[in-house]
Amino acid sequence: MTIDSNILISYLNGERLTVETLSEWEKEGRTLFISSVSVCEVLSLPHLDNNDINGIKIYLEGFISVSFDDKIAETAALLRRLYRLSMADAAIGATAIRYEVPLVTRDQDFRAVKEIQIVEI
C-alpha cells in the first residue's frame, strides 16, 4: 500500500485508529510505500523542531520511500490533467499506480480517480 501524507500526519499526531492500523500492518509485514513527496510534506510542517524532525526521519525509515522520477512524473501529469489534482496529490497517487497498490488516504479528491484503489482509515 502507498500511505498518503495525511495518514502519516494523522499517525504523528497520535490519532488512535491510524496508529493502531499502521502498527498492525507493520506487524503483519505488509509492504508500505511512501512517496518522497510525502517525506517533503511531513518534514515541512511548520511546528516541527529539530528533535521532531529527527524522530520523524527515523519513523519514515520503516517505509519504502519511492523517489519522484520521470515515470511517476508522467503518470502524475496524466492525473493532474484528468482529475485536476494538486501536484503533491498527483505524485502520491502516481506512486500507488506505479506499484499497483492501494492508496491509504483521507483525501476525498482521490475518490474520483478510477485508476486508484482507495483504503480509508
One Martini backbone bead per residue (centre of mass of N, CA, C, O) as a GRO file, in nm:
protein
  121
    1MET     BB    1   0.100   0.034   0.015
    2THR     BB    2   0.011   0.373  -0.001
    3ILE     BB    3   0.100   0.650   0.197
    4ASP     BB    4  -0.033   0.928   0.288
    5SER     BB    5   0.029   1.222   0.439
    6ASN     BB    6  -0.233   1.233   0.618
    7ILE     BB    7  -0.161   0.967   0.764
    8LEU     BB    8   0.111   1.041   0.881
    9ILE     BB    9   0.005   1.282   1.044
   10SER     BB   10  -0.196   1.125   1.210
   11TYR     BB   11   0.013   0.948   1.346
   12LEU     BB   12   0.190   1.183   1.467
   13ASN     BB   13  -0.079   1.283   1.632
   14GLY     BB   14  -0.206   1.007   1.765
   15GLU     BB   15  -0.422   0.863   1.612
   16ARG     BB   16  -0.550   0.575   1.702
   17LEU     BB   17  -0.641   0.430   1.438
   18THR     BB   18  -0.380   0.484   1.281
   19VAL     BB   19  -0.180   0.357   1.474
   20GLU     BB   20  -0.306   0.074   1.482
   21THR     BB   21  -0.305   0.011   1.179
   22LEU     BB   22  -0.004   0.054   1.111
   23SER     BB   23   0.103  -0.139   1.326
   24GLU     BB   24  -0.034  -0.391   1.214
   25TRP     BB   25   0.092  -0.386   0.932
   26GLU     BB   26   0.381  -0.411   1.030
   27LYS     BB   27   0.346  -0.684   1.180
   28GLU     BB   28   0.247  -0.829   0.906
   29GLY     BB   29   0.452  -0.722   0.669
   30ARG     BB   30   0.370  -0.499   0.505
   31THR     BB   31   0.393  -0.312   0.221
   32LEU     BB   32   0.514   0.029   0.261
   33PHE     BB   33   0.457   0.321   0.092
   34ILE     BB   34   0.629   0.626  -0.001
   35SER     BB   35   0.661   0.940  -0.097
   36SER     BB   36   0.887   1.190  -0.131
   37VAL     BB   37   0.662   1.401  -0.102
   38SER     BB   38   0.577   1.318   0.185
   39VAL     BB   39   0.836   1.384   0.320
   40CYS     BB   40   0.816   1.684   0.263
   41GLU     BB   41   0.544   1.742   0.397
   42VAL     BB   42   0.613   1.642   0.684
   43LEU     BB   43   0.891   1.813   0.721
   44SER     BB   44   0.718   2.105   0.671
   45LEU     BB   45   0.605   2.144   0.930
   46PRO     BB   46   0.599   2.435   1.124
   47HIS     BB   47   0.621   2.298   1.435
   48LEU     BB   48   0.900   2.188   1.396
   49ASP     BB   49   1.174   2.048   1.535
   50ASN     BB   50   1.465   1.881   1.544
   51ASN     BB   51   1.354   1.642   1.707
   52ASP     BB   52   1.112   1.585   1.529
   53ILE     BB   53   1.263   1.538   1.266
   54ASN     BB   54   1.432   1.298   1.362
   55GLY     BB   55   1.192   1.115   1.440
   56ILE     BB   56   1.058   1.109   1.161
   57LYS     BB   57   1.292   0.988   1.002
   58ILE     BB   58   1.292   0.724   1.157
   59TYR     BB   59   1.002   0.640   1.092
   60LEU     BB   60   1.030   0.651   0.769
   61GLU     BB   61   1.231   0.403   0.748
   62GLY     BB   62   0.979   0.188   0.755
   63PHE     BB   63   0.963   0.272   0.463
   64ILE     BB   64   0.914   0.286   0.117
   65SER     BB   65   1.084   0.512  -0.069
   66VAL     BB   66   0.965   0.701  -0.349
   67SER     BB   67   1.078   0.845  -0.612
   68PHE     BB   68   1.046   1.128  -0.821
   69ASP     BB   69   1.016   1.035  -1.135
   70ASP     BB   70   0.946   1.029  -1.467
   71LYS     BB   71   0.723   0.811  -1.457
   72ILE     BB   72   0.563   0.940  -1.228
   73ALA     BB   73   0.534   1.218  -1.364
   74GLU     BB   74   0.357   1.122  -1.601
   75THR     BB   75   0.125   1.018  -1.426
   76ALA     BB   76   0.075   1.281  -1.274
   77ALA     BB   77   0.001   1.448  -1.521
   78LEU     BB   78  -0.247   1.286  -1.592
   79LEU     BB   79  -0.399   1.335  -1.324
   80ARG     BB   80  -0.407   1.642  -1.353
   81ARG     BB   81  -0.568   1.649  -1.615
   82LEU     BB   82  -0.817   1.464  -1.531
   83TYR     BB   83  -0.849   1.571  -1.193
   84ARG     BB   84  -0.707   1.827  -1.071
   85LEU     BB   85  -0.462   1.779  -0.909
   86SER     BB   86  -0.229   1.818  -0.717
   87MET     BB   87   0.094   1.766  -0.723
   88ALA     BB   88   0.114   1.591  -0.468
   89ASP     BB   89  -0.126   1.403  -0.521
   90ALA     BB   90  -0.031   1.299  -0.796
   91ALA     BB   91   0.234   1.173  -0.695
   92ILE     BB   92   0.108   0.977  -0.492
   93GLY     BB   93  -0.084   0.835  -0.687
   94ALA     BB   94   0.137   0.743  -0.889
   95THR     BB   95   0.272   0.551  -0.693
   96ALA     BB   96   0.038   0.352  -0.669
   97ILE     BB   97   0.026   0.284  -0.967
   98ARG     BB   98   0.320   0.188  -1.016
   99TYR     BB   99   0.277  -0.047  -0.771
  100GLU     BB  100  -0.010  -0.165  -0.758
  101VAL     BB  101  -0.154  -0.005  -0.509
  102PRO     BB  102  -0.304   0.108  -0.261
  103LEU     BB  103  -0.450   0.404  -0.116
  104VAL     BB  104  -0.388   0.570   0.184
  105THR     BB  105  -0.666   0.789   0.266
  106ARG     BB  106  -0.859   1.116   0.321
  107ASP     BB  107  -0.880   1.213   0.033
  108GLN     BB  108  -1.153   1.296  -0.162
  109ASP     BB  109  -1.026   1.340  -0.452
  110PHE     BB  110  -0.967   1.024  -0.505
  111ARG     BB  111  -1.255   0.908  -0.567
  112ALA     BB  112  -1.240   0.990  -0.886
  113VAL     BB  113  -1.002   0.787  -0.920
  114LYS     BB  114  -1.003   0.499  -1.110
  115GLU     BB  115  -0.684   0.401  -1.086
  116ILE     BB  116  -0.754   0.394  -0.768
  117GLN     BB  117  -0.727   0.231  -0.472
  118ILE     BB  118  -0.905   0.284  -0.172
  119VAL     BB  119  -0.799   0.345   0.171
  120GLU     BB  120  -0.965   0.396   0.479
  121ILE     BB  121  -0.880   0.554   0.825
   0.00000   0.00000   0.00000
